[in-house]
Amino acid sequence: MHWLINTPLVIVLLVNLFMLGVSRMRSLIYSAAAQGVILSALPLLLEKRIGLMIIIVALVTAVIKGFLIPQMLHKALRDAQIKREVEPLIGFLPTMLLGALGTAASITFAAYLPVTQAGTSTLIIPASFSTVLTGFLLLTTRYKAITQVIGYLILENGIYIFGMLLLTAVPFLVELGILLDLFVGIFVVSIILNHINEAFSSMDTRQLTALKE
């Protein structure tokens, strides 16, 4: 049964590498949306008894991460009239290599952690660490504000994956609260993006250094 859990996690790892190597904003948004939908299925795959609350969490996760947030980012992208990240702090290929090395290190490191429960996929911890690293790289090596928002979203995905280890201990209402916080955070950031675009006609965060009291 492990292959049912490992397959979506492997796809998540591949999506991570793809996002680190792509410059087109729409491709990043679609990738983040696809990753969110894939992760929404994890509670259904991990739990032996599928109850109503598990189904609700899966549906809410899919709707928020797979539809609502991508729609908000697409709107911000249309308003900003930008198509791609042109000048990242670190090139796309070196960033992909960093992501691949981080993934390999995560798999090696996770093998020595005594937290994997019986019946649980051994890829959960590596996928979590790799996804957090991917989000961190997008946040720190990209200048476009929209890309950084996507990095924040991917970072939260990594935390969400790690939370699957605590599925039986953490109430699902806590997960719903995390999703609500994420939605509100992205909503506020989208408003900020709109104001940045109106004030500077640019989504390059380096332009914010022009602000003076």
VEXDOVO-244435 format. One record per residue (C-alpha): residue in one letter; x, y, z. Coordinates in pm, 1 decimal. Example, Ala and Ser with C-alpha at 12.3 -4.5 7.8 and 13.67 -1.06 7.14 Angstrom:
<nodes>
+------+----------+----------+----------+
| rest |       c1 |       c2 |       c3 |
+------+----------+----------+----------+
|    A |   1230.0 |   -450.0 |    780.0 |
|    S |   1367.0 |   -106.0 |    714.0 |
+------+----------+----------+----------+
</nodes>
This chain:
<nodes>
+------+----------+----------+----------+
| rest |       c1 |       c2 |       c3 |
+------+----------+----------+----------+
|    M |      0.0 |      0.0 |      0.0 |
|    H |    299.2 |    228.5 |     38.0 |
|    W |    306.1 |    291.8 |   -336.8 |
|    L |    -31.0 |    467.7 |   -308.2 |
|    I |    131.9 |    723.8 |    -77.4 |
|    N |    477.1 |    730.4 |   -236.3 |
|    T |    346.6 |    802.7 |   -587.2 |
|    P |    193.7 |   1146.1 |   -508.8 |
|    L |    495.6 |   1232.4 |   -292.3 |
|    V |    733.5 |   1153.3 |   -579.4 |
|    I |    521.6 |   1376.8 |   -804.0 |
|    V |    548.6 |   1652.2 |   -540.7 |
|    L |    928.7 |   1617.4 |   -545.0 |
|    L |    935.3 |   1641.9 |   -925.0 |
|    V |    706.8 |   1946.4 |   -916.9 |
|    N |    948.6 |   2109.0 |   -670.0 |
|    L |   1238.7 |   2071.3 |   -911.8 |
|    F |   1025.5 |   2192.8 |  -1201.8 |
|    M |    928.4 |   2510.9 |  -1015.4 |
|    L |   1290.8 |   2586.4 |   -932.5 |
|    G |   1386.1 |   2564.4 |  -1299.2 |
|    V |   1094.8 |   2747.4 |  -1464.9 |
|    S |   1076.5 |   3121.3 |  -1525.9 |
|    R |    718.7 |   3159.5 |  -1652.7 |
|    M |    484.7 |   3287.4 |  -1382.6 |
|    R |    179.2 |   3099.7 |  -1510.4 |
|    S |    371.0 |   2771.9 |  -1504.3 |
|    L |    465.4 |   2841.1 |  -1142.6 |
|    I |    104.3 |   2912.2 |  -1047.0 |
|    Y |    -26.0 |   2601.4 |  -1224.2 |
|    S |    245.7 |   2389.9 |  -1059.9 |
|    A |    160.8 |   2524.5 |   -714.7 |
|    A |   -208.2 |   2454.9 |   -779.8 |
|    A |   -134.4 |   2098.3 |   -895.8 |
|    Q |     81.8 |   2037.4 |   -590.3 |
|    G |   -196.2 |   2164.2 |   -364.2 |
|    V |   -450.2 |   1928.9 |   -521.2 |
|    I |   -211.6 |   1634.3 |   -489.3 |
|    L |   -148.1 |   1711.4 |   -122.7 |
|    S |   -520.1 |   1736.1 |    -55.3 |
|    A |   -544.3 |   1361.3 |   -122.5 |
|    L |   -282.4 |   1266.3 |    139.2 |
|    P |   -523.4 |   1249.3 |    438.0 |
|    L |   -744.9 |   1013.3 |    238.1 |
|    L |   -448.6 |    787.2 |    161.0 |
|    L |   -295.6 |    787.9 |    508.2 |
|    E |   -605.0 |    729.2 |    717.9 |
|    K |   -736.7 |    373.3 |    743.6 |
|    R |  -1083.0 |    494.3 |    837.7 |
|    I |  -1208.5 |    775.1 |    619.1 |
|    G |  -1454.4 |    986.2 |    814.6 |
|    L |  -1649.6 |   1297.8 |    730.8 |
|    M |  -1388.8 |   1533.5 |    878.7 |
|    I |  -1112.1 |   1380.2 |    665.6 |
|    I |  -1319.6 |   1430.1 |    352.2 |
|    I |  -1393.3 |   1791.5 |    451.7 |
|    V |  -1023.8 |   1866.7 |    508.9 |
|    A |   -933.1 |   1712.1 |    172.3 |
|    L |  -1200.3 |   1911.2 |    -11.1 |
|    V |  -1116.2 |   2239.6 |    162.9 |
|    T |   -746.1 |   2190.9 |     89.3 |
|    A |   -816.2 |   2117.0 |   -278.0 |
|    V |  -1046.7 |   2417.2 |   -319.7 |
|    I |   -822.1 |   2668.3 |   -141.9 |
|    K |   -483.8 |   2552.7 |   -274.7 |
|    G |   -600.1 |   2427.4 |   -612.5 |
|    F |   -850.6 |   2696.7 |   -709.1 |
|    L |   -898.8 |   3003.8 |   -486.6 |
|    I |   -534.9 |   3097.5 |   -428.3 |
|    P |   -428.5 |   3029.4 |   -792.3 |
|    Q |   -719.3 |   3245.2 |   -912.9 |
|    M |   -603.8 |   3530.4 |   -689.5 |
|    L |   -247.0 |   3494.2 |   -816.7 |
|    H |   -363.9 |   3486.7 |  -1178.9 |
|    K |   -554.5 |   3810.1 |  -1121.0 |
|    A |   -246.2 |   3972.5 |   -967.8 |
|    L |    -43.0 |   3847.4 |  -1264.6 |
|    R |   -287.1 |   4000.1 |  -1514.5 |
|    D |   -286.9 |   4331.1 |  -1328.6 |
|    A |     92.8 |   4337.9 |  -1316.8 |
|    Q |    124.0 |   4238.9 |  -1685.3 |
|    I |    436.3 |   4029.1 |  -1630.4 |
|    K |    506.7 |   3686.9 |  -1774.3 |
|    R |    831.8 |   3556.8 |  -1630.4 |
|    E |   1109.6 |   3597.1 |  -1375.5 |
|    V |   1397.7 |   3742.6 |  -1576.7 |
|    E |   1686.6 |   3808.2 |  -1338.0 |
|    P |   1683.0 |   3578.0 |  -1033.9 |
|    L |   1944.9 |   3618.1 |   -762.6 |
|    I |   2067.4 |   3265.0 |   -843.2 |
|    G |   2025.6 |   3117.0 |  -1191.8 |
|    F |   1753.9 |   2863.2 |  -1263.7 |
|    L |   1991.4 |   2570.2 |  -1325.4 |
|    P |   2197.7 |   2628.7 |  -1007.0 |
|    T |   1872.9 |   2663.0 |   -811.1 |
|    M |   1752.0 |   2330.2 |   -950.7 |
|    L |   2083.3 |   2169.9 |   -852.4 |
|    L |   2046.3 |   2310.2 |   -499.5 |
|    G |   1695.4 |   2168.6 |   -484.5 |
|    A |   1814.5 |   1826.9 |   -607.1 |
|    L |   2099.1 |   1821.2 |   -354.0 |
|    G |   1856.8 |   1927.8 |    -80.1 |
|    T |   1620.0 |   1646.2 |   -177.2 |
|    A |   1900.3 |   1388.3 |   -170.3 |
|    A |   2018.5 |   1520.3 |    166.7 |
|    S |   1662.1 |   1507.3 |    301.3 |
|    I |   1623.6 |   1142.5 |    200.3 |
|    T |   1955.9 |   1055.7 |    363.0 |
|    F |   1881.5 |   1253.1 |    679.2 |
|    A |   1528.5 |   1114.5 |    715.1 |
|    A |   1663.0 |    758.9 |    717.4 |
|    Y |   1824.8 |    828.4 |   1056.7 |
|    L |   1517.7 |    984.9 |   1220.2 |
|    P |   1322.1 |    753.9 |   1455.8 |
|    V |    986.5 |    914.9 |   1377.6 |
|    T |    857.2 |    705.6 |   1090.8 |
|    Q |    562.4 |    505.4 |   1212.4 |
|    A |    473.2 |    158.6 |   1096.9 |
|    G |    260.2 |    172.8 |    786.9 |
|    T |    367.4 |    527.8 |    708.4 |
|    S |    550.1 |    620.8 |    391.1 |
|    T |    921.5 |    684.2 |    436.5 |
|    L |    898.2 |    966.3 |    180.3 |
|    I |    683.8 |   1194.4 |    396.5 |
|    I |    976.8 |   1353.3 |    583.4 |
|    P |   1202.9 |   1390.1 |    274.9 |
|    A |    912.0 |   1536.4 |     75.3 |
|    S |    837.6 |   1776.5 |    360.1 |
|    F |   1198.4 |   1897.5 |    393.4 |
|    S |   1242.6 |   1922.5 |     15.9 |
|    T |    921.3 |   2122.8 |    -24.4 |
|    V |   1016.7 |   2361.2 |    257.1 |
|    L |   1357.9 |   2407.9 |     91.5 |
|    T |   1190.0 |   2475.3 |   -243.9 |
|    G |    967.3 |   2740.6 |    -90.2 |
|    F |   1266.1 |   2897.3 |     84.9 |
|    L |   1465.8 |   2909.3 |   -240.5 |
|    L |   1175.5 |   3073.3 |   -425.0 |
|    L |   1141.7 |   3328.3 |   -145.7 |
|    T |   1510.1 |   3418.4 |   -130.9 |
|    T |   1634.6 |   3386.4 |   -490.1 |
|    R |   1347.7 |   3548.8 |   -682.2 |
|    Y |   1276.2 |   3919.9 |   -705.9 |
|    K |    919.6 |   3921.3 |   -836.4 |
|    A |    668.9 |   3960.6 |   -554.5 |
|    I |    429.5 |   3707.3 |   -708.1 |
|    T |    703.9 |   3443.9 |   -718.9 |
|    Q |    779.0 |   3511.9 |   -353.8 |
|    V |    411.1 |   3465.5 |   -268.1 |
|    I |    423.1 |   3128.3 |   -445.7 |
|    G |    735.0 |   3048.0 |   -243.9 |
|    Y |    540.1 |   3117.9 |     74.0 |
|    L |    263.6 |   2887.1 |    -47.7 |
|    I |    510.8 |   2606.0 |   -125.9 |
|    L |    676.4 |   2654.7 |    212.8 |
|    E |    338.8 |   2599.8 |    378.4 |
|    N |    288.7 |   2288.2 |    165.3 |
|    G |    604.1 |   2142.7 |    318.6 |
|    I |    474.0 |   2210.7 |    668.4 |
|    Y |    141.3 |   2053.3 |    567.4 |
|    I |    318.3 |   1736.3 |    450.7 |
|    F |    506.1 |   1708.1 |    780.5 |
|    G |    176.1 |   1751.6 |    963.4 |
|    M |     59.9 |   1427.1 |    804.9 |
|    L |    285.0 |   1244.9 |   1054.8 |
|    L |     65.2 |   1384.3 |   1331.9 |
|    L |   -258.8 |   1302.0 |   1157.5 |
|    T |   -392.7 |   1087.5 |   1437.9 |
|    A |   -280.5 |   1321.6 |   1716.9 |
|    V |   -370.4 |   1665.6 |   1578.5 |
|    P |   -740.0 |   1750.8 |   1547.8 |
|    F |   -853.3 |   1826.1 |   1195.0 |
|    L |   -995.1 |   2157.7 |   1311.2 |
|    V |   -635.6 |   2269.7 |   1363.7 |
|    E |   -561.8 |   2182.1 |   1000.4 |
|    L |   -864.1 |   2382.9 |    892.7 |
|    G |   -737.0 |   2673.7 |   1100.5 |
|    I |   -399.1 |   2654.3 |    926.9 |
|    L |   -569.7 |   2657.0 |    587.0 |
|    L |   -776.9 |   2958.0 |    689.7 |
|    D |   -465.9 |   3144.0 |    804.7 |
|    L |   -298.6 |   3060.5 |    475.0 |
|    F |   -597.1 |   3184.9 |    275.5 |
|    V |   -614.0 |   3510.6 |    470.0 |
|    G |   -238.1 |   3555.9 |    436.2 |
|    I |   -245.7 |   3510.0 |     59.4 |
|    F |   -549.8 |   3738.5 |     35.3 |
|    V |   -367.4 |   4015.9 |    222.4 |
|    V |    -55.3 |   3965.6 |     11.9 |
|    S |   -265.6 |   3988.6 |   -305.2 |
|    I |   -395.1 |   4327.1 |   -188.6 |
|    I |    -36.9 |   4436.6 |   -121.2 |
|    L |     65.7 |   4318.9 |   -469.5 |
|    N |   -210.6 |   4527.4 |   -620.3 |
|    H |    -97.9 |   4840.0 |   -435.3 |
|    I |    267.0 |   4778.0 |   -527.6 |
|    N |    166.6 |   4749.5 |   -893.1 |
|    E |    -34.9 |   5071.9 |   -879.3 |
|    A |    242.0 |   5265.0 |   -705.1 |
|    F |    547.8 |   5136.0 |   -890.2 |
|    S |    415.4 |   4970.6 |  -1209.2 |
|    S |    649.0 |   4684.5 |  -1121.0 |
|    M |    642.3 |   4363.0 |   -921.0 |
|    D |   1019.5 |   4367.7 |   -866.6 |
|    T |   1076.2 |   4382.7 |   -490.9 |
|    R |   1407.2 |   4559.7 |   -548.2 |
|    Q |   1202.7 |   4867.2 |   -638.7 |
|    L |   1086.9 |   4887.3 |   -277.7 |
|    T |   1430.9 |   5023.3 |   -185.7 |
|    A |   1315.8 |   5345.3 |   -352.8 |
|    L |   1072.7 |   5404.5 |    -64.8 |
|    K |   1170.6 |   5691.9 |    162.2 |
|    E |   1009.4 |   5846.5 |    465.1 |
+------+----------+----------+----------+
</nodes>
